[in-house]
Amino acid sequence: MIEPFLSAIPVLKRLEDAGYEAYFVGGSVRDFLLKREIDDVDIASAATPAEVKGIFSKTVDIGIEHGTVLVLVNNESYEITTFRTESEYLDYRRPKEVAFIRSLKEDLQRRDFTMNAIAMDRNGKLIDPFDGYSAIKEKKIQTVGRASDRFQEDALRMMRAVRFVSQLSFQIEEETVKALLKLVPLLENIAVERKRAEFEKLLVGKNLRNALEIILETNLYSFLPGLNQQKKPLEEMLKFNCEGLNKNDMWTLLIYCLDITEKAIEVFLRDWRLPLKEIREIQQVFILLKKRLQQEWTLYDLFSAGRDKIISTEKLYLALTGIKETDSVDYWIHLYETLPIKQRSEMNVTGTDLMDWFNKRGGPWLKEALMKIEQKIVEGKAVNDKQKIKEMLMECNLK
């Protein structure tokens, strides 16, 4: 047993001491068996929400109608969900109602894939009624029960299946693929935000290539924002080595392959419900990338971009060009680190200084003058010293 399970064992023990079964379940157990990094653990118990709240003094109702209570123990938080069954689903996503039960097997039976339907007790013993561990060893994505039933209950499970191909380098079992091919149009019923969450995880998976191939073969892409009838651009993405690219880098690469204009980028990303801050960052890197594909970085380009955007842009440049100069990023970052200033606030002259020196009000001239000074300092053509900058400007007779 490893962390974070070890720290959570006292939570299971308290539930058991009170007379209720309790287990680790879901993705954390799967990732433990795969020796993958585990961020947090999910706990399932026979205790109802009211019973859980009676056992732990500090709790938060975060999804109590679905049986989930957050408990706070030793400065850590844990989600405890009551064993449950689910009735018919609405909108191919949500169960109409849930019923709390005392059976672990029935609770596991409602889950999506066999690899996610494994429980583990506090001693590390597995409870695996649907042979999920065998599926993990065989690197197989297989639904619990009939795939068509699972996908019609929750259509997002189809995207989850493909996402796991990318993340885990597993293969989707044959009958599950057949159901996906038949039912993929049901994704129209799924909220964009939920599709985006799965798509972003897929984009940064180690086996993106296979996942993209499945997306293309099953026509799944037709039910994603802005990707209908975009088969060729998605096929283009298969050509590139995307290793080391982060989520926003992958959005930038996708936009490049789609040949979206700078003006249309925001519309495309808003359709995916991306936060505005991320949209702006992606737009900026895209503009830098287009320039980088035409020429090498100038010192002022490096200054304007900043460390993070230099790294993203250069990695994308290497991916698109197929250049294998792995020290390229380090070279440009080293050059960036040698710049005399990294941002305008580090200049030893301000707009107020300029207005005083030339007895002029603010206006467009001021922004232009500060930018010229900034560029000269960055390029080593001026020293970042107030008096010397003043003398330089007076010699130039700035008006």
BANUTOR-511993 format. One record per residue: z, x, y of N, C-alpha, C in turn; residue in one letter. Coordinates in steps of 0.001 Angstrom, whole numbers, padded with zeros to 6 digits, always signed. Layout:
ZXYZXYZXYA ...
This chain:
+000000+000851-001198+000000+000000+000000+000000+000889+001252M -000759+000490+002252-000887+001270+003474-000604+000382+004684I -000559+000998+005867-000481+000209+007087-001836-000470+007320E -001837-001635+007964-000696-002347+008538+000032-003273+007564P -000316-003208+006263+000371-004049+005283+001859-003716+005196F +002181-002412+005193+003573-001996+005031+004476-002631+006077L +004003-002634+007326+004825-003194+008408+004973-004706+008272S +004006-005339+007592+004028-006800+007469+004777-007286+006228A +005139-006379+005329+005844-006781+004105+007123-007578+004391I +007941-007178+005393+009138-007974+005679+008838-009431+006030P +007659-009698+006601+007278-011075+006938+007073-011871+005649V +006341-011284+004690+006151-011956+003412+007480-012161+002699L +008340-011164+002774+009624-011245+002072+010495-012371+002639K +010482-012523+003948+011282-013597+004557+010768-014961+004131R +009462-015107+004025+008892-016368+003563+009270-016621+002107L +009196-015569+001294+009550-015708-000123+011040-016000-000304E +011861-015319+000483+013314-015552+000401+013680-016980+000771D +012828-017594+001595+013072-018987+001985+012489-019964+000959A +011827-019405-000077+011340-020250-001167+009860-020568-001126G +009093-019822-000313+007658-020120-000175+006800-018930-000595Y +005714-019214-001296+004761-018151-001626+004117-017638-000343E +003792-016356-000346+003120-015777+000821+002300-014572+000362A +001105-014443+000928+000187-013386+000504-000628-012865+001689Y -001096-011640+001544-002142-011141+002432-003457-011711+001924F -004340-012102+002844-005603-012719+002422-006755-012251+003319V -007971-012570+002844-009148-012424+003687-009664-011017+003874G -010205-010791+005073-010893-009544+005377-010050-008300+005239G -008757-008408+005522-007910-007214+005426-007785-006746+003983S -007695-007687+003047-007625-007325+001624-008956-006730+001181V -010042-007378+001585-011371-006845+001252-011535-005417+001765R -011186-005194+003021-011366-003860+003611-010428-002832+002988D -009247-003267+002571-008321-002380+001867-008951-001902+000559F -009563-002824-000159-010200-002475-001437-011427-001589-001223L -012048-001717-000041-013209-000891+000287-012816+000421+000967L -011492+000593+001171-010981+001782+001867-011549+001902+003280K -011721+000725+003915-012162+000687+005306-010963+000564+006229R -011168+000896+007487-010088+000780+008469-009688-000684+008628E -008389-000923+008739-007868-002288+008855-007150-002431+010196I -007600-003396+010981-007001-003592+012308-005731-004431+012227D -005810-005538+011546-004632-006402+011405-004722-007152+010080D -003664-007849+009758-003630-008573+008484-003472-010067+008738V -004033-010858+007826-003843-012306+007846-002938-012670+006681D -002053-013600+006945-001082-014014+005933-001263-015504+005657I -001302-015864+004389-001349-017273+003982-000076-017583+003213A +000433-018790+003424+001715-019150+002797+001733-020621+002417S +002576-020935+001453+002800-022332+001072+003633-023060+002117A +004282-022320+003006+005122-022934+004038+004265-023651+005068A +004671-024852+005431+003965-025595+006480+004292-024975+007833T +003525-025313+008869+003836-024771+010198+005279-025028+010626P +005768-026226+010359+007152-026546+010731+008136-025676+009960A +007839-025434+008692+008722-024596+007873+008669-023136+008329E +007482-022666+008696+007356-021298+009222+008192-021154+010490V +008113-022137+011373+008860-022088+012642+010369-022154+012411K +010744-022738+011272+012159-022785+010940+012681-021464+010400G +011790-020631+009894+012180-019344+009303+012233-018240+010350I +011270-018270+011291+011171-017204+012299+011604-017731+013667F +012373-016928+014367+012922-017371+015656+011909-017330+016791S +010953-016405+016700+009952-016276+017772+008576-016626+017219K +008045-017760+017661+006738-018210+017184+005921-018767+018348T +004610-018790+018136+003696-019374+019118+002715-020268+018373V +002529-021485+018860+001573-022405+018244+000165-022051+018734D -000620-021371+017905-001965-020977+018347-003069-021804+017682I -002746-022452+016581-003733-023299+015907-003014-024180+014914G -001955-024788+015404-001028-025470+014503-001682-026658+013797I -002699-027271+014452-003371-028404+013806-004150-027957+012567E -004493-026657+012519-005165-026105+011342-004214-025260+010490H -002937-025310+010837-001934-024662+010001-001560-023252+010393G -001989-022784+011562-001735-021394+011943-000643-021284+013004T +000328-020428+012704+001424-020134+013633+001494-018628+013822V +001661-018188+015046+001851-016769+015337+003336-016469+015329L +003749-015490+014535+005168-015119+014513+005319-013711+015075V +006400-013481+015780+006668-012180+016391+007841-011539+015654L +007579-010389+015031+008591-009680+014241+008498-008189+014555V +009624-007609+014958+009673-006164+015241+008576-005716+016204N +008417-006508+017262+007430-006202+018309+005977-006253+017823N +005765-006842+016672+004414-007048+016158+004171-008542+015989E +002906-008946+016064+002578-010367+015897+001740-010558+014642S +002000-011645+013945+001288-011944+012704+000906-013423+012671Y -000325-013680+012260-000757-015059+012083-000454-015500+010653E +000281-016600+010545+000588-017172+009235-000087-018532+009157I -000933-018703+008143-001664-019960+007984-001256-020617+006676T -000957-021884+006767-000531-022650+005596-001699-022843+004629T -001428-022745+003320-002443-023090+002332-002994-024466+002710F -004333-024614+002624-004889-025898+003038-006189-026193+002300R -006550-027459+002307-007889-027882+001882-008542-028527+003088T -009871-028607+003026-010613-029146+004165-011487-030298+003701E -011543-031361+004526-012372-032519+004194-013808-032230+004601S -014640-033273+004664-016035-033080+005063-016116-032400+006431E -017194-031668+006633-017364-030909+007862-018184-031694+008880Y -017875-031476+010146-018628-032080+011245-019516-031015+011884L -020722-031397+012265-021617-030498+013011-021899-029201+012252D -021795-029240+010937-022059-028050+010118-021204-026855+010552Y -020001-027155+011023-019139-026060+011487-017662-026324+011269R -017179-027514+011651-015732-027749+011649-015344-028817+010634R -014231-028612+009922-013774-029669+009012-013242-030864+009798P -013520-032048+009286-013056-033267+009958-011541-033292+010017K -010915-032859+008933-009455-032753+008915-009031-031768+007839E -007817-031262+007962-007281-030357+006950-006016-030967+006366V -005741-030595+005128-004521-031070+004465-003759-029855+003960A -002466-029792+004275-001641-028672+003836-001256-028871+002374F -001328-027777+001612-001075-027837+000178-000148-026688-000217I +000242-026658-001464+001123-025595-001980+000383-024659-002937R -000927-024866-003146-001679-024098-004143-002503-022993-003494S -002226-021759-003869-003003-020632-003354-004453-020719-003821L -004671-021054-005085-006036-021079-005610-006901-022080-004847K -006355-023252-004555-007123-024249-003802-007418-023752-002391E -006486-023007-001824-006716-022443-000489-007851-021412-000536D -007829-020546-001535-008876-019521-001656-010234-020154-001933L -010206-021315-002594-011448-021962-003000-012257-022462-001803Q -011626-022682-000666-012337-023200+000507-013024-022083+001296R -012799-020830+000928-013310-019706+001722-014788-019463+001460R -015391-018595+002305-016850-018450+002269-017369-017644+001084D -016983-016365+001019-017529-015476-000004-016427-014995-000930F -016800-014703-002163-015793-014319-003154-015023-013073-002725T -015684-012150-002036-015007-010929-001596-013942-011220-000535M -014018-012403+000098-013027-012805+001087-012022-013801+000517N -012125-014073-000767-011251-015061-001404-010276-014384-002361A -009786-013215-001944-008814-012460-002736-007492-012434-001978I -006405-012643-002675-005072-012539-002076-004352-011334-002685A -003384-010817-001938-002589-009685-002424-001126-009926-002074M -000258-009762-003068+001164-009985-002779+001777-008721-002180D +003049-008771-001856+003685-007663-001130+003867-006419-002007R +003624-006562-003306+003694-005409-004201+002313-004809-004479N +001281-005383-003849-000072-004863-004037-000832-005485-005191G -000252-006509-005817-000928-007179-006922-001976-008137-006369K -003188-008103-006980-004271-008971-006523-004250-010311-007250L -004526-011377-006516-004773-012703-007089-006215-013008-006766I -007069-013048-007788-008517-013034-007585-009203-014035-008518D -009022-015335-008266-009549-016343-009190-011065-016468-009202P -011761-015898-008222-013220-016067-008149-013967-014734-008295F -013283-013765-008879-013888-012452-009179-014449-011756-007943D -013714-011856-006866-014137-011200-005641-014125-009687-005740G -013172-009151-006501-013098-007692-006631-014321-007161-007376Y -014791-007919-008363-016008-007527-009079-017197-007526-008121S -017257-008533-007253-018346-008598-006271-018295-007397-005337A -017091-006989-004947-016942-005819-004079-017432-004564-004790I -017033-004412-006052-017458-003220-006803-018971-003206-007017K -019556-004407-007144-021005-004504-007341-021760-004570-006009E -020999-004524-004889-021580-004607-003542-022453-005855-003401K -021842-006984-003755-022578-008250-003822-021921-009296-002916K -022750-009967-002129-022277-011050-001274-022613-012358-001964I -021577-013040-002412-021764-014260-003191-020759-015302-002696Q -021214-016543-002567-020330-017588-002061-019339-018031-003134T -018250-018608-002675-017302-019261-003577-017900-020626-003914V -018323-020792-005159-019002-022038-005516-020453-022018-005062G -021076-023185-004965-022501-023296-004630-022762-022879-003189R -023735-021989-003023-024047-021489-001683-024505-022608-000759A -025282-023541-001262-025770-024640-000418-024612-025471+000124S -023581-025657-000689-022402-026402-000223-021684-025632+000876D -021475-024346+000645-020749-023531+001638-021510-023454+002964R -022832-023339+002906-023618-023200+004135-023728-024529+004885F -023743-025628+004116-023794-026928+004793-022445-027288+005420Q -021371-026771+004832-020060-026962+005454-019995-026229+006788E -020428-024987+006768-020349-024137+007959-021587-023249+007995D -022549-023628+008830-023832-022915+008876-023688-021484+009374A -022614-021199+010106-022418-019837+010597-022248-018850+009437L -021858-019352+008279-021675-018481+007119-022968-017748+006755R -024110-018329+007105-025379-017652+006832-025497-016378+007667M -025087-016462+008911-025108-015269+009757-024050-014266+009314M -022927-014774+008851-021878-013883+008350-022380-013101+007137R -023133-013764+006290-023678-013087+005102-024559-011916+005517A -025435-012143+006481-026332-011081+006932-025546-010006+007686V -024547-010423+008423-023699-009450+009122-023004-008516+008130R -022552-009064+007012-021894-008225+006003-022887-007251+005353F -024147-007639+005265-025171-006705+004784-025189-005480+005689V -025161-005728+007001-025210-004635+007973-023924-003816+007964S -022792-004483+007960-021496-003788+008045-021134-003040+006772Q -021344-003683+005625-020826-003162+004361-021889-002540+003469L -023159-002694+003832-024275-002223+002982-024251-002914+001614S -023870-004201+001612-023914-005019+000406-025262-005732+000347F -025550-006324-000821-026745-007141-001002-026330-008596-001194Q -027131-009511-000656-026843-010933-000841-027357-011366-002201I -026511-012010-002967-026838-012471-004323-027997-013475-004265E -028806-013503-005318-030085-014225-005344-029961-015703-004971E -029030-016430-005603-028891-017860-005313-028438-018086-003875E -027656-017158-003363-027187-017253-001977-028355-017060-001016T -029272-016154-001344-030478-015955-000531-031336-017217-000526V -031496-017827-001686-032304-019054-001787-031735-020159-000894K -030420-020300-000907-029784-021317-000071-029967-020988+001406A -029902-019708+001729-030080-019278+003119-031492-019629+003595L -032487-019314+002776-033881-019608+003115-034083-021104+003391L -033437-021916+002597-033610-023368+002703-032852-023959+003891K -031672-023434+004158-030779-024092+005118-030676-023410+006476L -031423-022312+006695-031295-021558+007941-031491-022415+009199V -032317-023494+009171-032441-024318+010387-031127-024947+010860P -030139-025021+009965-028850-025597+010361-028149-024767+011425L -028604-023528+011614-028004-022683+012660-028197-023262+014049L -029141-024184+014197-029336-024842+015491-028074-025581+015939E -027229-025938+014968-026015-026702+015271-024840-025823+015705N -025016-024516+015630-023911-023594+015877-023914-023126+017331I -022745-023066+017929-022603-022631+019324-023110-021197+019479A -023759-020938+020600-024322-019617+020867-023240-018538+020820V -022067-018835+021352-020990-017841+021387-020633-017354+019990E -020638-018268+019030-020298-017887+017651-021423-017071+017017R -022657-017449+017316-023781-016674+016798-023803-015282+017416K -023479-015201+018691-023467-013897+019350-022428-012973+018725R -021244-013493+018429-020180-012672+017841-020641-012044+016532A -021331-012825+015701-021836-012290+014429-022991-011316+014665E -023878-011666+015589-025055-010836+015856-024648-009469+016397F -023641-009437+017259-023206-008162+017828-022589-007261+016764E -021835-007844+015848-021282-007052+014746-022407-006527+013863K -023411-007356+013663-024567-006956+012862-025314-005791+013518L -025475-005855+014836-026244-004838+015561-025661-003435+015423L -024347-003350+015289-023712-002024+015227-023326-001638+013805V -023801-002391+012822-023521-002064+011429-024337-000867+010961G -023820-000173+009960-024507+001026+009449-025793+000695+008698K -025902-000537+008221-027091-000927+007449-027895-001982+008213N -028046-001750+009516-028778-002687+010373-030185-002937+009862L -030831-001899+009378-032219-002034+008934-032363-003146+007886R -031531-003117+006847-031627-004151+005804-031303-005533+006351N -030323-005593+007243-029947-006874+007842-031106-007445+008663A -031776-006601+009433-032926-007056+010217-034056-007532+009307L -034249-006839+008212-035293-007252+007267-035010-008649+006726E -033727-008930+006438-033352-010267+005947-033550-011302+007044I -033177-010959+008266-033362-011869+009396-034832-012244+009544I -035711-011258+009339-037145-011496+009443-037672-012291+008253L -037244-011923+007055-037739-012586+005835-037315-014041+005760E -036133-014350+006260-035597-015714+006154-035912-016572+007371T -036558-015978+008374-036865-016672+009629-035612-017011+010425N -034511-016353+010115-033258-016617+010818-033390-016348+012325L -034210-015362+012681-034361-014988+014089-034861-016148+014949Y -035577-017097+014349-036122-018226+015106-035040-019137+015660S -033828-018988+015151-032730-019858+015578-031692-019096+016404F -032144-017962+016957-031301-017162+017845-031907-017165+019243L -031077-017174+020286-031582-017290+021657-032620-016229+022015P -033765-016691+022507-034786-015785+023011-035562-015021+021958G -035302-015282+020666-035954-014492+019620-036998-015275+018817L -037126-016573+019091-038147-017348+018404-039528-016762+018719N -040347-016611+017701-041699-016042+017817-041682-014577+018292Q -040603-013891+018009-040495-012480+018403-040412-011582+017172Q -041215-011899+016180-041160-011138+014928-041574-009682+015123K -042655-009437+015841-043153-008062+016006-042156-007158+016731K -041547-007620+017844-040538-006762+018497-039358-006439+017588P -038949-007402+016753-037844-007150+015827-038267-006161+014742L -039518-006254+014314-040036-005272+013361-040075-003880+013996E -040330-003840+015295-040349-002571+016029-038992-001879+015959E -037924-002673+015995-036571-002101+015944-036304-001372+014639M -037030-001755+013581-036832-001123+012277-037225+000356+012294L -038021+000750+013285-038531+002122+013341-037487+003121+013827K -036476+002623+014528-035597+003541+015242-034305+003835+014490F -033835+005063+014665-032532+005462+014139-031478+005073+015165N -030693+004061+014829-029732+003506+015793-028322+004055+015612C -028165+005060+014789-026846+005625+014532-026224+006141+015825E -024981+005779+016069-024273+006253+017251-024430+005372+018468G -025252+004323+018377-025430+003413+019505-024353+002331+019473L -023777+002044+020639-022742+001003+020693-023383-000369+020934N -022541-001370+021062-023023-002757+021174-023979-002940+022350K -023581-002486+023543-024440-002655+024706-025711-001816+024607N -025606-000652+023970-026802+000160+023728-027810-000629+022886D -027294-001334+021886-028179-002086+020997-028835-003258+021723M -028093-003897+022617-028710-004945+023440-029836-004349+024283W -029598-003157+024836-030617-002496+025647-031849-002173+024814T -031626-001678+023603-032747-001364+022714-033533-002624+022359L -032820-003705+022083-033487-004967+021764-034339-005434+022936L -033790-005343+024135-034527-005748+025341-035777-004883+025520I -035630-003596+025258-036784-002687+025359-037877-003105+024365Y -037477-003388+023126-038459-003781+022108-039115-005128+022446C -038358-006010+023058-038897-007316+023442-039796-007227+024670L -039762-006058+025324-040577-005824+026523-040262-006852+027612D -038972-007087+027804-038520-008027+028826-038532-007330+030184I -038995-008024+031206-039000-007443+032547-037580-007334+033074T -037379-006458+034051-036047-006270+034621-035480-007587+035158E -036335-008397+035752-035879-009670+036321-035459-010663+035238K -036096-010563+034064-035829-011538+032996-034649-011152+032109A -034136-009934+032266-033035-009471+031415-031822-010380+031559I -031467-010702+032800-030268-011519+033015-030408-012884+032362E -031577-013504+032474-031797-014821+031863-031621-014738+030354V -032209-013708+029744-032116-013527+028295-030667-013369+027847F -029932-012499+028538-028551-012230+028134-027616-013393+028462L -027910-014116+029523-027102-015312+029824-027311-016379+028747R -028521-016448+028210-028760-017394+027114-027904-017056+025898D -027542-015771+025772-026660-015334+024680-025195-015455+025073W -024929-015908+026287-023568-016089+026829-022796-014763+026952R -023499-013699+027299-022799-012426+027527-022041-012486+028848L -020887-011829+028945-020157-011762+030215-021001-011058+031279P -020852-011475+032517-021662-010929+033602-021486-009422+033747L -020270-008929+033544-020029-007487+033661-020885-006714+032651K -020958-007214+031423-021760-006545+030398-023246-006647+030725E -023669-007789+031255-025074-007960+031642-025456-006904+032671I -024604-006705+033666-024890-005719+034717-024972-004306+034132R -024074-003984+033227-024082-002647+032617-025353-002435+031805E -025767-003433+031069-026987-003332+030264-028207-003190+031167I -028241-003973+032241-029349-003867+033196-029453-002447+033763Q -028317-001880+034136-028307-000548+034741-028806+000509+033756Q -028344+000427+032519-028779+001402+031513-030270+001228+031218V -030746-000006+031194-032161-000252+030950-033023+000407+032033F -032614+000266+033286-033354+000880+034402-033332+002404+034275I -032175+002952+033938-032060+004401+033744-032936+004871+032583L -032965+004068+031522-033754+004437+030347-035240+004474+030674L -035721+003468+031408-037143+003435+031779-037510+004684+032578K -036606+005095+033469-036858+006294+034279-036787+007548+033411K -035808+007578+032493-035621+008745+031631-036828+008962+030726R -037481+007891+030338-038667+008015+029498-039852+008610+030258L -039743+008612+031586-040808+009164+032427-040524+010591+032873Q -039247+010937+033012-038897+012252+033538-037485+012654+033114Q -037156+013927+033300-035800+014398+033012-034841+013949+034116E -033567+014041+033806-032540+013682+034783-032611+014635+035993W -032450+014072+037188-032176+014895+038360-030673+014923+038539T -030189+015846+039345-028744+015904+039600-028252+014597+040219L -029052+014042+041101-028620+012797+041759-028667+011612+040784Y -029609+011644+039843-029626+010623+038788-028325+010663+037985D -027914+011869+037605-026678+012035+036837-025482+011508+037623L -025449+011858+038912-024359+011393+039785-024354+009867+039856F -025512+009272+040055-025612+007819+040217-025254+007081+038929S -025610+007669+037794-025369+007002+036514-023902+007051+036099A -023284+008213+036196-021915+008371+035712-021902+008700+034228G -020789+009215+033775-020667+009760+032415-021086+008772+031316R -020520+007573+031317-020774+006624+030222-022237+006218+030149D -022843+005971+031309-024244+005526+031315-025196+006679+030985K -024806+007901+031329-025614+009055+030919-025666+009119+029392I -024498+008985+028763-024421+009064+027297-025263+007967+026652I -025092+006719+027129-025850+005602+026561-027348+005793+026750S -027738+006158+027960-029166+006325+028258-029778+007435+027417T -029085+008562+027319-029640+009696+026583-029723+009400+025085E -028715+008709+024544-028767+008338+023124-029945+007399+022852K -030167+006462+023758-031292+005548+023605-032619+006289+023735L -032678+007238+024664-033884+008053+024844-034206+008812+023554Y -033196+009405+022951-033395+010149+021711-033824+009222+020577L -033230+008016+020536-033596+007049+019491-035050+006617+019638A -035476+006357+020853-036835+005870+021093-037889+006954+020881L -037554+008166+021234-038536+009260+021122-038506+009951+019765T -037424+009725+019018-037296+010372+017712-036932+011843+017799G -036546+012287+019001-036158+013687+019186-034811+013930+018508I -034697+015005+017780-033471+015277+017027-032644+016395+017648K -032761+016577+018962-031961+017589+019653-030565+017014+019905E -029703+017226+018950-028390+016586+019008-027518+017107+020149T -027863+018260+020713-027051+018794+021811-027549+018317+023165D -028557+017453+023168-029125+016957+024419-028080+016220+025256S -027321+015336+024618-026294+014581+025349-025274+015544+025939V -024819+016500+025139-023827+017468+025621-024355+018262+026811D -025650+018613+026775-026244+019392+027864-026166+018639+029179Y -026575+017361+029162-026585+016595+030408-025177+016262+030878W -024271+016018+029942-022882+015758+030330-022262+017013+030941I -022562+018177+030377-022063+019432+030949-022575+019603+032379H -023859+019289+032588-024425+019397+033925-023744+018411+034878L -023482+017203+034364-022774+016197+035176-021387+016696+035569Y -020685+017320+034615-019325+017790+034882-019293+018894+035947E -020413+019585+036139-020451+020665+037135-020769+020159+038544T -021074+018875+038687-021388+018339+040016-020181+018490+040941L -020412+018794+042212-019295+018978+043157-018510+017704+043408P -019165+016550+043302-018459+015260+043410-019011+014333+042333I -018190+013371+041915-018611+012420+040893-018800+011010+041460K -018245+010772+042654-018409+009477+043301-018248+009635+044810Q -018789+008659+045529-018828+008764+046991-017443+008913+047598R -016453+008317+047017-015095+008385+047582-014556+009812+047636S -015190+010722+046889-014745+012115+046893-015347+012917+048050E -016272+012316+048786-016835+013013+049947-015774+013144+051038M -015769+014292+051711-014790+014522+052774-015293+014057+054126N -016123+013040+054094-016594+012412+055326-016744+010921+055051V -016455+010100+056041-016500+008651+055874-017438+008024+056900T -017694+006759+056715-018503+006030+057687-017860+006009+059060G -016546+005942+059091-015830+005958+060371-016074+007280+061108T -016083+008379+060346-016367+009685+060957-017737+009673+061622D -018730+009164+060919-020090+009156+061456-020192+008301+062712L -019549+007138+062673-019593+006270+063853-018914+006942+065045M -017835+007671+064819-017142+008391+065894-018011+009529+066435D -018609+010296+065522-019390+011459+065937-020610+011066+066772W -021225+009943+066403-022463+009565+067085-022283+008366+068017F -020998+007928+068146-020678+006825+069064-021609+005630+068828N -021726+005259+067582-022613+004151+067209-021857+003146+066345K -022258+001908+066437-021707+000864+065573-022281+001009+064164R -021607+000337+063235-022115+000342+061875-023427-000404+061768G -024152-000176+060713-025441-000811+060492-026153-000134+059343G -027406-000515+059086-028161+000088+057986-028236+001607+058070P -028232+002152+059278-028326+003601+059441-027164+004325+058767W -025993+003646+058786-024779+004275+058270-024862+004468+056753L -025296+003431+056054-025431+003517+054601-026446+004590+054221K -027557+004619+054961-028608+005594+054691-028107+007021+054929E -027348+007206+056029-026836+008536+056345-025848+009019+055292A -024947+008146+054878-023968+008521+053854-024660+008875+052533L -025713+008139+052193-026431+008418+050959-027120+009787+051014M -027689+010114+052204-028342+011420+052360-027326+012553+052247K -026160+012370+052863-025100+013386+052775-024648+013550+051327I -024428+012426+050692-024011+012409+049288-025005+013176+048421E -026289+012909+048612-027324+013559+047813-027360+015063+048068Q -027211+015462+049320-027227+016893+049654-026043+017609+049011K -024878+016963+049019-023696+017576+048393-023917+017719+046896I -024402+016643+046259-024637+016647+044813-025636+017726+044430V -026674+017897+045231-027732+018870+044919-027398+020285+045377E -026182+020468+045948-025763+021795+046370-026400+022251+047672G -026966+021323+048428-027615+021674+049699-026669+021505+050882K -025465+021019+050599-024437+020889+051632-023079+021075+050974A -022133+021623+051747-020777+021824+051251-019946+020595+051596V -019093+020193+050676-018265+019000+050887-017087+019320+051810N -017415+019610+053060-016422+019970+054076-016762+019191+055338D -015780+018502+055889-016034+017604+057013-016682+018317+058198K -016109+019462+058590-016628+020161+059769-018054+020660+059531Q -018301+021193+058349-019639+021714+058060-020667+020594+057969K -020236+019449+057449-021148+018299+057406-021473+017838+058820I -020462+017828+059690-020685+017432+061094-021680+018371+061760K -021492+019670+061551-022396+020655+062158-023823+020462+061638E -023937+020192+060349-025270+019974+059747-025938+018763+060375M -025192+017707+060553-025756+016472+061102-026150+016662+062568L -025344+017397+063292-025656+017621+064698-026949+018453+064830M -027096+019419+063937-028322+020223+063940-029547+019395+063619E -029343+018389+062747-030452+017508+062388-030702+016450+063461C -029731+016352+064417-029857+015401+065510-029978+013971+064995N -029029+013605+064080-029021+012253+063521-028756+011231+064605L -029534+010196+064667-029380+009155+065684-029352+007794+065016K 
